Amino acid sequence: MSASIPNRDKEIARRLDLTFYGVRYRISGIFAKLGARGRIDAVHRARLRGLLPPADDA
């Protein structure tokens, strides 16, 4: 099973030398700009807008 979302955010914070709350703040800003309700929705909306490359159909 994958890591929980708070653990992922802690890992992102560690790698980018940010606080956990700073990561959460930035992620919620991304969600708001995309009109997304969660990470999967944000990725989907970003792909539709051409902000991310299409998913690999492996």
N, C-alpha and C positions, 0 to 999 in steps of 0.2 A: 504494500500500500504506500502511496506517496506521502510525503511530509505534509503536515497541516499548514494552513495558510500563515498563521503567526510564525511558525518556524521558517517558512520560506522568506517572509519579510525580514526576520532576524538575519538570515544568511545574506540577503541582498544588502542589508544595512552594514553588515560586517565587511563584505567585499567592496562596497562603495565608501566606506568610512563615514557613514551617516548614522543617525540615531534611528531606532525602530520607529519612533513616532514620525520622524522626518520622511521615512519611506512610506508609511501609511498615508501621510498628508499628500505626498506627490502622487501616489497611486489613486487616491480618491479624486485628485484633480484631473488625472487622465480619464478616469471613468466619467466624470462630469462633462469634460470636453467632448467625449465620444457619445455621451448619452447612454452609457453602458451600466448594467447592474452588477456585473462581476467580471472576473478575469477572462473567462471564456467568451463572454459577450463582447468584451473590449477587443479581444483578438479578432473576433469575427468582424466587428464593425471597422476595425483598422484595416483589415484585408479588403473589405468592400470599398473603402476609400483610397486604396492603393498605398497606404502607409506601411504595410507589411507585404512581403512577397506571398504569392499563393501557397497554400499548404501542399506539401509533397503527397502525392497519391501513391504511397508505398504499399 
